[in-house]
Amino acid sequence: MSIVIKQATLLDLPEIMKLETASFANDAWPEETFRSELGANHTFYILALEGDELVGYAGLSKLPGSDQADIQTIAVREDKRGLGIGRLLMNSLTQQATDLDAKEIFLEVRADNSIAQKLYKLFGFKQIGTRKKYYQPDGVDAFIMKTDLKLKKNKEPIVLGIETSCDETGVGIVRGNTLLANIISSSMDKHAIFGGVVPEIAARAHLEALTPVLDEALEKANLTLDDIDAIAVTNGPGLAGALMVGVGAAKALSVATGKPIYAVNHLVGHVGADILDRGELQTPTIALLVSGGHTSLLLVRDLLNDVELLGETIDDAAGEAFDKVARVLGLSYPGGPEIDRVAKEGNPAAIRFPRGLTLPKDMEKHRYDFSFSGLKTAVARHVELAESKNEEISIADVAASFREAVVDVLIKKAVSACEDFGVPRLLLGGGVVANARLREVAKEHCEANGIELRIPPFSLCTDNGAMIAIVGSQLIMAGRAPSTLDFSAESTLPVTTVQS
């Protein structure tokens, strides 16, 4: 889905009226009323178009000299609801209100329209009153709602970001698009004896590390909490217990300091990290995110409004597969760096391990999905068979061949996505990006296909608070309202939800 937002004109009135009537029935405006609205000099009406089809519209009123703006209407075609179009329209309206120097926005909504109320709450609207039986002839109450725009005028907000989705406790601070501090504390050593991340240990480690990491970040940035304009925090996806530590800490800071809070998607944070490296994120871009917990392929048309999940792992994540294969080969945890080290001395063509979900029958349904469970099993069977025959095993060859199979699938699918969607750039993120062969093959394939390759510094690729802070900063500068305090940790938060 590719949605374009454009300003409405009187020529669009016939199509608008079709959607108005279908959407509001008894509450629909007469055509003459809408004609007057579109022609007024104090109104701003926009359309959401998919191709040439009208799939939504919205309107804002702002009188000259007034600090108040009013959302007049918003509608999305019934078969297109739930796809984020309402958010796109609301984002445009709030940005317009900000540009017109409004300090607050008001709206009215039917008391029985819970879906619309949920959308408005995402933009910080709160109910301030009720008009009894306002909507006739249904006799339904109208809720009066308001949001405050005072923070949205901040052009370069100072944002503190907290990241605790897995085993790294990260606190980062940014001013606008500029990185001020990025402090990370890893509990990896505590998990090493178990050969993988233990959720309970990770959560406890976050509790122990969060205050020292926060203090160090503030000291590095030469700031105090009073200097911070807003707080951003990862609320998913990730380990539930680990996420709850960060979410709880962020909410406590927000309440204690009175600073607004932004609940941010972890995966979108990895994409936003590129802004810290070069000052902007060029879109559209394909993003390949590879870590111990995630292997995801995204199409990012707009960081805040249009992130599409093209594919993901259907079993083990790539980093998880590295850890499990390292264990089979008798290497220590974490497996990625160990396999990378050993593979330098091996022959990547020595063993032809399977490439998951690359057969024609798989590509029809799982063109952009990944699977590493079968590969992991193939390595284990190879080692078991050699041991049963008392054959000498070249750990270096097995490691190099395994690594080659993983990298081959990751990069070929990512490059295919670039070609299929006509996107001339590929962004890599996640801890597995530290793998030397992955970076090498990505560079080769991108150069061969005329694709720009973006790899932020490793400190911004691994889980970190700075990437969460930068998304929070983008939300503020785009005029998005803060999150309310009723958001929760969501271990399976979809990538389409940039802000909760």
Protein Blocks (a to p, Z undefined) as FASTA:
>chain_A
ZZddddddfklmmmmmmmmmmmnmmmpccfklmmmmmmpckbccddddehjbcfbdcddd
ddehiabdcdfbdcddfklgonlmmmmmmmmmmmmmmmnopabdcddddfklmklmmmmm
mnopacfbdcehkbccklpacddddddfklmmpmbdcddddddfbmbccddddehjacfb
dcdddfklmmmmnopacfklmmmmmmmmmmmmmmmmmmmnopafklpmbdcddfbdcdfk
lmmmmmmmmmmmmmmnopacddddfklmmmmmmmmmnopacdddddddddfkbccddddf
bfkloccdfbdcfbbcfklmmmmmmmmnopacdfklmmmmmmmmpcfklpccddehkafk
lmmmmmmbccfklmmmmmmmmmmmmmmnopacdfklmmmmmmmmmmmmmmmmmmmmmmmn
opabdcdedjklmpmklmmmmmmmmmmnopacddddfklmmgcfklmmmmmmmmmmnopa
cddfkbccdfklcfklmbZZ
